[in-house]
């Protein structure tokens, strides 16, 4: 099985990659198209030069690798992808045979978390619009990060059942620290998850945003709510 897990940034996406990557039967790949996205778009991201230097920037070669054999002699492959990395002209046919899953998080939480790592994001930086468009082409189960944090075992059981995969308790805890499949950007973005050994507890009330941050979250909200209405429901 090849899983293409689609989500925007600051979305519990790395913790989910660690959950699946901690299974003995899974290989994991961290944002394969990130360097290609930076090289093509010219977006100014933290440690962007390092990312482009260390990772493949040819989208055709990345797509061919995604369509190729599962690495490391593993049975399954978990690929963490971001919809906004798939710029016009980037191949997507490789994803059609995959099990496509869409991970979402409330925009107010995403914006607040993103602003702690990078200034002045735009709607396109957060991927909500692109994910809605991608879902139309590559539909699949939708899972909300809030539901996972409230009941990791229950929601991962449900997700695995939905995609025809046996649940593995190894998904609930992992060793702290960096992982061998982390991208070159991990040192900037992954501090909290590197300190973790499992999913964080439920979050509190939504952050109170003002000004441009509030307007950005409001613009993303309709895309989030549309997918939330399709999500796997908690018990």
Helices and strands as residue ranges (DSSP letters): E 2-6, H 13-21, E 26-30, H 34-41, H 48-54, H 59-67, G 71-73, E 76-81, G 83-85, G 93-95, E 99-104, H 107-115, H 123-126, H 128-137, E 142-144, H 145-150, H 152-163, G 169-172, H 186-189, H 191-194, H 211-228
